[in-house]
Amino acid sequence: MMVANSFEMWQKDAFFTAAEEVQESSDLMESTYRAWERMRKESLDADDLIELYRDLQTALGTAKWQLEEFEKAVWMSYGRYDDKNMTNRHGQFIAAIRDQISRVEGELLESFSDRGN
């Protein structure tokens, strides 16, 4: 029941649509990373791997940029709102997306250091 209530609160949040966009970008980044990692492990065509790596870099950059913009907009709005539940919800969302981005960046760097690329 708590999850449903939490989602209802998000749906009423002024930043719900923006948060959905950030989440979609983060999901695309994650999906692209997984596809790139799978292709890299299978040692498939180098051209395809390079193209997917470029897609991954784009998805990663987009997710980071959208999160930064979301975070700026949220923090700037707090002068108008004094709702602890809302600030906690935003903070948790930002932290979760930041962790996802950091994990993908870290795994990407690790995969290159492991292979000597």
N, C-alpha and C positions, 0 to 999 in steps of 0.2 A: 504494500500500500504506500510505503514511503517513496518508492521509485515513481509511482504514478503521480503522487502529489508533487514531487520534485519536477517531473516533466511538465505538469500543469503550470507550475511557477515559471519554468523556462518559457513556455508558450506565451505567457502574459508579459514576459520581459521585453522591454523596448529594444534590446539587442538580440532577440531571438533569431531574426533573419540573418543578421551579420554572423552570429555564432554558427548557424547552419552552414554558411559559406566557408567559414574557417574550418569547420569539421569536414566538409566535403573536400577541401584542398588537402587537408591532412590525411584523409582516407586515400585520396589519389596518390599522394606521396608514398604512403605505406604500400599500396598495391603495386605501384611502379617499382619500388625498392624490391619487393618480394619477387616480381617478375624478373628484374635485373639479376638478382642473386641466384635465382633458379637457372637462368640462362647462362650465367657465369660458371656455375658449378657443372653444368652439362657441356661446357666448352663448345657452345654453338657458334655459328658464324660471327666473326669479329665485327663485321659491318653492322649486323643487327644489334650486337652488344653495345657498340659505340652509340648507335642511334637511341637505344633504350637508356643508356647512361646519360645522354643529353636530355632525354625526357625526364629522367630522374632529377637531374640538376635543376631543370625548369620547375618541376613540381615542388622540390625542396625550397627553392627560392620563393615561389609563390606562397607556399604555406607559411614561411617565415615572415614575408612581407604582410600577408593578411593578418597574421597573429599580432604583429607590431601595430598595425593600424587599428585593429580591434581593441588592443590593450590601451592605446592612446585615447581612443574615443570613450572607452569605458571610464578610464581614470578622470578624463576631463568632465564627464557627466556627474561625477560624485558630488560636486558642489550643489547640484540641484536635487539630489536624492540622498536621503539619509536612512537607508534600509540595510541593516546588517546582513539579512538573509541574501539580499541581492549582491552585496559586495563579496560575501563568502562564496556565493554561486559563481560569480565571475572569476574570482581568484582561483577557485578549484578548476574551472574550465581552462583558464589560461595556463595554470600549472600542468594540467594533463596534456594539453597540446604541446606545450614547451618540452615536456618530457618525451613525447612521441618524436618530435623533431630532433631533439638531442640524441635519442637512441638511434634513429636512422643515420644521422650524421656520424655518430660514433662507430656504428657497424660498417658504414661506408669507408671511413678512414681505416678501420681495422682490416677490412677486406683488402685494401690496397697495400697496407704494410705487410700483411701475411703473404701476399703474392709478389711483393717487390715491385709493384707498378707505380 
